[in-house]
Amino acid sequence: MTTLNNQNLLNFVDRIKLSQEKKSSYSSQIENLIRKVRDAVQESDSTTVYRVIRAGSWKKGTALAPKGDYPLDADIVFFLKIDDHASFDAEDLRNEIIKVLCKAYPTKKKSDFSNGKKTIGITFIGSGLEVDVVPFVPQPPGSEYGLQPHKKLNSGNYETSVDGQLEFVKKVKRRNSNFAPVVRILKFWRNYQELELPSFAIELVVAKLIESNRVAHSDSINNLVLRFFETLGSGRSLRIKFNGAKGRVGSTTPWVSDPTNNANNSLSQISSSEWREIESEAETAFETIAYAEAALSKARTIKLWKEIFGPNFSIERA
């Protein structure tokens, strides 16, 4: 039996994550943006923005180094105070945030903040780093829970807790230190296979495996990766919810809940054909990695992993 050990796979993770030098450079850019925005907010009497925090894969420690069509992105959440939290215009929120960004960066124009990928569509681009600005409206003001607009302007919103999501990931990482490297490996697989599988959903499936004791606290990275592929590629209906979260899981499948609100499905934007492709690739990955464990040599095991993760898969030190 030839199983790749944690150090083998951590060597691979070192190859696909940001170097410390790049991380420090990007971190400086992000902190500078947040500082400028906070200064702009404090100087304004009319803005509805009252808090700004980092979120997403950068904050969670699961980001990959940028490559090709997959840039490095970081989410910054703008907490907004509006009069009518039950009903608001996403375009108005967008313009309000752009106003703050233009004040923070006087040399930029409104047109510089457009065509974003997240929620209301604002992307700040600098030195190869894309920062997606995500609006969040606490309901009521000061509450942990609030509304976040859907990606398409004025197509509705969903209730969640940004702080709750970040705290959830912290707890999972404390419970199993392999969480972040496993998520990075699986995001690399998703990118290589060109699958429409959200990073958030990958994080949540791995978290559920850990939370539900499907894997032991001391389980290897190899086994966590294998169990992930088994979960997605088993052919069974995928329905994941989290204890302590508000809301109920819907009737559709697949369903992977937001850890703060089971009524939010992180896979809601995936089509049936896209999900079938994900299931098929996960099934292939499970069978291949399981077979790799029975290989008689490490060279054969690595060759099989390369079938799933591509020719750049390597367990040599970077």
C-alpha positions as CSV (number, residue, x, y, z in Angstrom):
1,M,0.0,0.0,0.0
2,T,1.4,3.4,-1.1
3,T,-0.4,6.4,0.4
4,L,1.0,9.9,0.0
5,N,1.8,11.2,3.5
6,N,1.0,14.7,4.8
7,Q,4.5,16.0,4.1
8,N,4.3,14.8,0.5
9,L,1.0,16.7,0.0
10,L,2.0,19.7,2.0
11,N,5.0,20.0,-0.5
12,F,2.4,20.2,-3.3
13,V,0.4,22.8,-1.4
14,D,3.5,24.9,-1.0
15,R,3.7,24.9,-4.8
16,I,0.1,26.1,-5.4
17,K,-0.3,28.7,-2.6
18,L,1.2,32.2,-2.4
19,S,4.8,32.6,-1.5
20,Q,5.3,34.5,1.8
21,E,6.9,37.3,-0.2
22,K,3.9,37.6,-2.5
23,K,1.5,37.2,0.4
24,S,3.1,40.1,2.2
25,S,3.0,42.3,-0.9
26,Y,-0.7,41.6,-1.5
27,S,-1.6,41.8,2.2
28,S,0.0,45.3,2.2
29,Q,-2.2,46.3,-0.8
30,I,-5.4,45.0,0.8
31,E,-4.7,46.7,4.2
32,N,-3.9,49.9,2.3
33,L,-7.2,49.7,0.5
34,I,-9.1,49.1,3.8
35,R,-7.3,52.0,5.5
36,K,-8.1,54.4,2.7
37,V,-11.8,53.3,2.6
38,R,-12.1,53.7,6.4
39,D,-10.5,57.2,6.2
40,A,-12.9,58.1,3.4
41,V,-15.9,56.8,5.5
42,Q,-14.9,58.8,8.6
43,E,-14.5,62.0,6.5
44,S,-18.0,61.7,5.0
45,D,-21.2,62.7,6.7
46,S,-23.5,61.0,4.2
47,T,-22.1,57.6,3.6
48,T,-24.0,54.5,4.6
49,V,-20.8,52.4,5.0
50,Y,-19.8,52.0,8.7
51,R,-17.6,49.0,8.8
52,V,-15.1,47.2,6.4
53,I,-13.6,43.8,7.0
54,R,-11.6,41.1,5.0
55,A,-13.4,37.9,4.2
56,G,-13.4,35.1,1.6
57,S,-10.6,32.6,0.9
58,W,-7.8,35.2,1.6
59,K,-9.1,35.7,5.2
60,K,-9.8,31.9,5.7
61,G,-6.3,30.9,4.5
62,T,-7.4,28.8,1.6
63,A,-6.4,31.1,-1.3
64,L,-4.4,29.7,-4.3
65,A,-1.6,31.6,-6.1
66,P,-3.0,33.3,-9.3
67,K,-2.6,31.3,-12.5
68,G,-4.0,31.8,-16.0
69,D,-7.7,32.4,-15.9
70,Y,-7.8,32.1,-12.1
71,P,-6.6,35.4,-10.6
72,L,-6.0,35.9,-6.9
73,D,-9.0,37.5,-5.4
74,A,-9.8,38.8,-2.0
75,D,-13.3,39.7,-0.6
76,I,-13.8,42.9,1.3
77,V,-17.2,43.2,3.0
78,F,-18.8,46.6,3.3
79,F,-21.3,46.8,6.2
80,L,-24.0,49.3,5.2
81,K,-26.6,51.2,7.1
82,I,-29.8,51.9,5.2
83,D,-33.2,53.1,6.3
84,D,-35.3,50.3,4.8
85,H,-33.4,47.0,5.4
86,A,-36.3,44.8,4.2
87,S,-36.2,46.3,0.7
88,F,-33.3,48.1,-1.0
89,D,-32.0,48.8,-4.5
90,A,-28.8,47.0,-5.2
91,E,-27.8,49.6,-7.9
92,D,-28.1,52.3,-5.2
93,L,-25.9,50.4,-2.9
94,R,-23.4,49.9,-5.7
95,N,-23.3,53.6,-6.4
96,E,-22.9,54.4,-2.7
97,I,-19.9,52.1,-2.4
98,I,-18.3,53.5,-5.7
99,K,-18.7,56.9,-4.2
100,V,-16.6,55.8,-1.1
101,L,-14.0,54.1,-3.3
102,C,-13.6,57.2,-5.5
103,K,-13.1,59.3,-2.4
104,A,-10.5,56.9,-1.2
105,Y,-8.8,56.9,-4.6
106,P,-9.3,60.4,-6.1
107,T,-7.4,59.5,-9.3
108,K,-9.9,56.8,-10.2
109,K,-13.1,57.2,-12.1
110,K,-16.5,55.5,-11.6
111,S,-15.8,53.4,-14.7
112,D,-12.8,51.8,-12.9
113,F,-15.1,50.0,-10.6
114,S,-17.3,47.8,-12.8
115,N,-17.9,44.4,-14.2
116,G,-17.2,42.7,-10.9
117,K,-17.9,39.0,-10.3
118,K,-19.4,39.3,-6.8
119,T,-22.9,40.5,-5.7
120,I,-23.4,44.0,-7.0
121,G,-20.4,44.0,-9.3
122,I,-17.5,46.1,-8.0
123,T,-14.0,45.0,-8.6
124,F,-10.9,46.9,-7.6
125,I,-7.9,45.8,-9.6
126,G,-4.3,46.6,-8.6
127,S,-1.0,44.9,-9.5
128,G,-2.7,41.6,-10.5
129,L,-4.8,41.5,-7.3
130,E,-8.6,41.6,-7.7
131,V,-10.5,42.8,-4.7
132,D,-14.2,42.1,-4.8
133,V,-16.3,44.4,-2.7
134,V,-19.2,42.7,-1.1
135,P,-22.1,44.7,0.4
136,F,-23.8,43.5,3.6
137,V,-26.8,45.1,5.3
138,P,-27.2,44.0,8.9
139,Q,-30.9,43.5,9.8
140,P,-31.6,45.2,12.1
141,P,-28.6,47.6,12.3
142,G,-25.9,46.2,14.5
143,S,-27.2,42.6,14.2
144,E,-24.9,39.7,13.4
145,Y,-27.3,38.6,10.6
146,G,-28.1,40.7,7.6
147,L,-28.9,40.7,3.9
148,Q,-26.5,40.2,1.1
149,P,-27.7,40.9,-2.5
150,H,-27.5,38.1,-5.1
151,K,-24.9,38.5,-7.8
152,K,-27.4,39.8,-10.3
153,L,-28.4,43.3,-9.6
154,N,-31.8,43.6,-7.9
155,S,-32.5,39.8,-8.2
156,G,-33.1,39.4,-4.5
157,N,-31.0,38.8,-1.5
158,Y,-30.3,36.2,1.1
159,E,-29.8,36.3,4.9
160,T,-26.5,35.3,6.3
161,S,-23.8,36.2,8.9
162,V,-20.4,37.3,7.6
163,D,-18.8,37.1,11.1
164,G,-20.5,33.8,11.8
165,Q,-19.1,32.3,8.6
166,L,-15.5,33.4,9.6
167,E,-15.9,32.1,13.1
168,F,-17.2,28.7,11.8
169,V,-14.1,28.3,9.7
170,K,-11.9,29.2,12.6
171,K,-13.5,26.4,14.7
172,V,-13.1,23.8,11.9
173,K,-9.4,24.7,11.5
174,R,-8.9,24.3,15.2
175,R,-10.5,20.9,15.1
176,N,-8.5,19.7,12.1
177,S,-5.3,21.4,11.0
178,N,-5.6,19.8,7.6
179,F,-8.7,21.8,6.6
180,A,-6.8,24.6,4.7
181,P,-4.4,22.5,2.8
182,V,-7.2,20.1,1.8
183,V,-9.3,22.9,0.5
184,R,-6.4,24.3,-1.5
185,I,-5.8,20.9,-3.1
186,L,-9.4,20.5,-4.0
187,K,-9.7,24.1,-5.4
188,F,-6.6,23.3,-7.6
189,W,-8.5,20.1,-8.8
190,R,-11.6,22.2,-9.5
191,N,-9.6,24.7,-11.6
192,Y,-7.6,22.0,-13.5
193,Q,-10.8,20.1,-14.3
194,E,-12.6,23.4,-15.2
195,L,-15.6,22.7,-13.0
196,E,-18.3,25.2,-12.0
197,L,-17.9,24.3,-8.3
198,P,-17.8,27.3,-5.9
199,S,-14.9,27.6,-3.5
200,F,-17.4,28.2,-0.7
201,A,-19.1,24.9,-1.4
202,I,-15.7,23.1,-1.4
203,E,-14.9,24.6,2.0
204,L,-18.3,23.5,3.4
205,V,-18.2,19.9,2.2
206,V,-14.7,19.5,3.8
207,A,-15.9,21.2,7.0
208,K,-18.9,18.9,7.2
209,L,-16.7,15.8,6.9
210,I,-14.7,17.1,9.8
211,E,-17.7,18.3,11.9
212,S,-19.7,15.1,11.4
213,N,-16.7,12.9,12.3
214,R,-16.7,11.3,8.9
215,V,-13.0,11.6,9.3
216,A,-10.9,11.4,12.5
217,H,-9.3,14.6,13.9
218,S,-5.9,13.2,13.1
219,D,-6.9,11.9,9.7
220,S,-4.4,12.5,6.9
221,I,-4.7,15.0,4.0
222,N,-4.9,12.0,1.6
223,N,-7.9,10.5,3.4
224,L,-9.8,13.8,3.6
225,V,-9.3,14.4,-0.1
226,L,-10.5,10.8,-0.8
227,R,-13.6,11.3,1.4
228,F,-14.4,14.5,-0.4
229,F,-14.4,12.8,-3.8
230,E,-16.4,9.9,-2.3
231,T,-19.0,12.4,-1.0
232,L,-19.5,14.2,-4.3
233,G,-19.1,11.2,-6.6
234,S,-21.1,8.6,-4.8
235,G,-24.3,9.2,-6.9
236,R,-26.3,9.8,-3.8
237,S,-28.3,13.0,-3.2
238,L,-26.0,15.6,-1.6
239,R,-27.8,17.4,1.2
240,I,-25.7,19.1,3.8
241,K,-26.9,21.2,6.7
242,F,-25.2,22.5,9.8
243,N,-26.3,22.3,13.5
244,G,-26.8,25.6,15.1
245,A,-27.6,27.4,11.8
246,K,-30.9,29.1,11.4
247,G,-33.3,28.2,8.6
248,R,-34.3,24.9,6.9
249,V,-32.8,23.0,4.0
250,G,-34.8,23.3,0.8
251,S,-36.3,20.4,-1.2
252,T,-33.9,20.6,-4.2
253,T,-30.6,18.7,-4.5
254,P,-27.7,19.1,-4.5
255,W,-27.8,21.3,-1.4
256,V,-24.8,22.5,0.6
257,S,-26.0,25.0,3.3
258,D,-24.4,28.2,4.5
259,P,-23.1,27.3,8.0
260,T,-25.1,30.3,9.4
261,N,-28.3,29.7,7.5
262,N,-29.4,26.3,6.2
263,A,-31.9,28.0,3.9
264,N,-28.9,29.3,1.7
265,N,-27.7,26.8,-0.8
266,S,-24.1,27.4,-1.9
267,L,-24.8,25.3,-5.0
268,S,-27.9,27.2,-6.1
269,Q,-26.3,28.6,-9.2
270,I,-25.1,25.3,-10.6
271,S,-27.1,23.8,-13.5
272,S,-28.0,20.1,-13.7
273,S,-25.5,19.4,-16.4
274,E,-22.7,21.2,-14.5
275,W,-23.5,19.1,-11.4
276,R,-23.5,15.9,-13.4
277,E,-20.0,16.8,-14.6
278,I,-18.8,17.5,-11.1
279,E,-20.2,14.1,-9.9
280,S,-18.6,12.3,-12.8
281,E,-15.1,13.9,-12.2
282,A,-15.4,13.3,-8.4
283,E,-16.2,9.7,-9.0
284,T,-13.3,9.3,-11.3
285,A,-11.0,11.0,-8.8
286,F,-12.2,8.8,-6.0
287,E,-11.6,5.6,-7.9
288,T,-8.2,6.8,-9.1
289,I,-6.9,7.9,-5.7
290,A,-8.3,4.8,-4.1
291,Y,-6.5,2.7,-6.7
292,A,-3.3,4.8,-6.2
293,E,-3.2,3.7,-2.5
294,A,-2.9,0.1,-3.7
295,A,0.0,0.8,-6.1
296,L,3.2,-1.1,-5.5
297,S,5.4,1.9,-5.9
298,K,5.4,5.6,-5.1
299,A,6.2,6.5,-8.7
300,R,3.0,4.7,-9.8
301,T,1.0,6.4,-7.1
302,I,2.2,9.8,-8.2
303,K,1.4,9.0,-11.8
304,L,-2.2,8.2,-10.8
305,W,-2.5,11.5,-8.8
306,K,-1.3,13.3,-11.9
307,E,-4.2,11.8,-13.9
308,I,-6.5,13.8,-11.5
309,F,-4.5,16.9,-10.7
310,G,-2.5,17.4,-13.9
311,P,1.1,17.2,-15.0
312,N,2.2,19.9,-12.6
313,F,1.3,17.7,-9.6
314,S,4.5,17.2,-7.6
315,I,5.4,16.1,-4.1
316,E,9.0,17.4,-4.3
317,R,9.8,20.4,-2.2
318,A,9.3,23.7,-4.0
